[in-house]
């Protein structure tokens, strides 16, 4: 699954180390998530969507609109 997690992180000038600390995982594991070498658990994608205040559909490339539909 293609994810926008790298683009969103870089748009906010955050490092992989900062995000991996937020997710409580190793930076090398998070790097694999960004490169698509490992599947990221749904729980972590949901946490990232909340952290970045974007929709889950946006992170998973189902829409180009980052806004949440509350």
KETI-191655 format. One record per residue (C-alpha): x, y, z negated; residue in one letter. Coordinates in Angstrom, 2 decimals, decimal comma. Last residue first. Layout:
// residues N
x:X	y:Y	z:Z	aa:a
...
//
This chain:
// residues 70
x:-16,01	y:15,00	z:-10,84	aa:x
x:-14,79	y:14,76	z:-7,27	aa:x
x:-11,07	y:15,19	z:-7,83	aa:x
x:-9,17	y:17,44	z:-5,49	aa:x
x:-6,17	y:16,08	z:-3,53	aa:x
x:-7,96	y:16,15	z:-0,16	aa:x
x:-6,03	y:14,16	z:2,45	aa:x
x:-8,09	y:11,06	z:1,72	aa:x
x:-7,57	y:7,32	z:1,39	aa:x
x:-3,83	y:7,88	z:0,97	aa:x
x:-3,60	y:5,96	z:-2,35	aa:x
x:-2,66	y:9,08	z:-4,30	aa:x
x:-5,48	y:11,03	z:-2,66	aa:x
x:-8,07	y:8,34	z:-3,33	aa:x
x:-7,02	y:8,30	z:-6,99	aa:x
x:-7,89	y:11,96	z:-7,13	aa:x
x:-5,45	y:14,61	z:-8,26	aa:x
x:-4,73	y:16,15	z:-11,66	aa:x
x:-1,01	y:15,26	z:-11,48	aa:x
x:-1,11	y:13,53	z:-14,87	aa:x
x:-4,60	y:12,12	z:-14,28	aa:x
x:-3,64	y:10,66	z:-10,90	aa:x
x:-0,39	y:9,39	z:-12,42	aa:x
x:-2,23	y:7,60	z:-15,24	aa:x
x:-4,59	y:6,00	z:-12,71	aa:x
x:-1,64	y:4,83	z:-10,59	aa:x
x:-0,08	y:3,39	z:-13,75	aa:x
x:-3,18	y:1,39	z:-14,66	aa:x
x:-3,48	y:0,17	z:-11,08	aa:x
x:-0,11	y:-1,51	z:-11,36	aa:x
x:2,53	y:-0,37	z:-8,87	aa:x
x:3,43	y:-2,98	z:-6,30	aa:x
x:7,18	y:-3,29	z:-5,92	aa:x
x:9,43	y:-2,49	z:-2,95	aa:x
x:7,13	y:0,32	z:-1,83	aa:x
x:9,89	y:2,93	z:-2,02	aa:x
x:8,04	y:4,89	z:-4,71	aa:x
x:7,30	y:1,78	z:-6,75	aa:x
x:10,93	y:0,67	z:-6,42	aa:x
x:12,04	y:4,03	z:-7,82	aa:x
x:9,70	y:3,49	z:-10,77	aa:x
x:11,46	y:0,21	z:-11,49	aa:x
x:14,88	y:1,89	z:-11,35	aa:x
x:13,63	y:4,63	z:-13,69	aa:x
x:12,59	y:2,05	z:-16,31	aa:x
x:9,03	y:2,29	z:-17,55	aa:x
x:7,24	y:4,37	z:-20,17	aa:x
x:4,94	y:6,04	z:-17,62	aa:x
x:5,95	y:9,50	z:-18,88	aa:x
x:9,60	y:8,39	z:-19,06	aa:x
x:9,34	y:7,04	z:-15,49	aa:x
x:7,96	y:10,40	z:-14,43	aa:x
x:10,83	y:12,37	z:-15,93	aa:x
x:13,47	y:9,96	z:-14,62	aa:x
x:11,96	y:10,04	z:-11,14	aa:x
x:12,52	y:13,77	z:-11,20	aa:x
x:9,91	y:16,50	z:-11,09	aa:x
x:9,86	y:19,50	z:-8,77	aa:x
x:6,04	y:19,52	z:-8,57	aa:x
x:5,99	y:18,91	z:-4,81	aa:x
x:8,62	y:16,20	z:-5,40	aa:x
x:6,30	y:14,25	z:-7,67	aa:x
x:3,37	y:14,63	z:-5,28	aa:x
x:5,45	y:13,47	z:-2,33	aa:x
x:6,87	y:10,50	z:-4,23	aa:x
x:3,50	y:9,33	z:-5,53	aa:x
x:1,84	y:9,57	z:-2,13	aa:x
x:1,27	y:5,85	z:-1,88	aa:x
x:1,38	y:3,37	z:0,97	aa:x
x:0,00	y:0,00	z:0,00	aa:x
//
